[in-house]
Structure formats: structure tokens, C-alpha cells
Amino acid sequence: FPGGPVQGKLLVDENSGAIFVAQQNMGTVIYFEPDGEGPVLLPVESGPVDMVQDRNTGLVYVACRDSHSVVVVDAAAGESWSIPLGESPVALAIDDHAGYLFVALREGRSMGVVDLYGHQLATVDVGGPQRDVTVDPGVEGGFAYAVIECEILARMAY
């Protein structure tokens, strides 16, 4: 891989077969097109550690721990933009049906809730530094779970 070994996350676009690789040490996401062409280096901010994709739009959301932001990547357009959070995001979960992105914020002991248009809606105290976040979507809302150390210590209905 360009820039050395991968230190980050791998994401495969379920719709197109494109591959995204976050390179934590380089501040980039490597993009391989569905036909195998590439790699294309997509610059993001410092410390990309996790990625999720909105299956409806194809947009990829990248948690950039060192820059305290989530970067939104539109690989088809070759564009990206940042959602500043003020705290270190370490994990992401998406409910693309309901339109919410959940962000584990390690330093702030909280979970950020962002709509898929890039507006931070809330920051919820979860009582400890998070390792991960996951969602259990429902038909009319669901639950987001914060993983703190090795236990689920917070559950939030939405």
C-alpha cells in the first residue's frame, strides 16, 4: 500500500464493490474503484481510525481521532468535508434509514449524534471513555449502544 502498512480500517462498499482503506499514520483514505483501478489517495484529517458508509448515498464517514472531527468523503465526486466535534472520535455507527451517525468520543466520555447532513445534534454523557459504538435500528427509531472498556454501559433510544 502507498505510505506503508495499513494502520486503520478496511471498508467495502456493499453496492459497488469499491474498497476504502483508512491509513491512520498517513491521514489518508485509499480508494480502489470497483473495477480494481487505483489506488486513489483521498486526503482526510489526522488520525483516521474508523469508517462507515451511508448505503443510500455512498458517502463514507471517517472518524479522525487526532483532528477531533468526522470527515465525509464523496469518492465519486472526489470531494470531502469536515464535521468538527471538539473531542476525539474513535468509532462510528450509522443508521442510514433513520439518518443518524453515532460517534464514540473517547476523551469526552460521551457519544455524539450527527445527522447525515453533517449537523451535530447532541452530545450524550455515557459515563466513561468509549471503545466502540453500535446501533440496533428499528422501524421507528432504535437503540445506540456505547461500549466502555469491555462492557456495554450505556444504551440510548432514538
C-alpha positions, 0 to 999 in steps of 0.5 A: 500500500502507498505510505506503508502498512495499513494502520486503520480500517478496511471498508467495502462498499456493499453496492459497488464493490469499491474498497476504502482503506483508512491509513491512520499514520498517513491521514489518508483514505485509499480508494480502489474503484470497483473495477480494481483501478487505483489506488486513489489517495483521498486526503482526510484529517489526522488520525483516521481510525474508523469508517462507515458508509451511508448505503443510500448515498455512498458517502463514507464517514471517517472518524479522525481521532487526532483532528477531533472531527468526522470527515465525509468523503464523496469518492465519486465526486472526489470531494470531502468535508469536515464535521468538527466535534471538539473531542476525539472520535474513535468509532462510528455507527450509522443508521442510514434509514433513520439518518443518524451517525453515532460517534464514540468520543473517547476523551469526552466520555460521551457519544455524539449524534450527527445527522447525515447532513453533517449537523451535530445534534447532541452530545450524550454523557455515557459515563466513561471513555468509549471503545466502540459504538453500535446501533440496533435500528428499528422501524421507528427509531432504535437503540445506540449502544456505547461500549466502555472498556469491555462492557456495554454501559450505556444504551440510548433510544432514538 
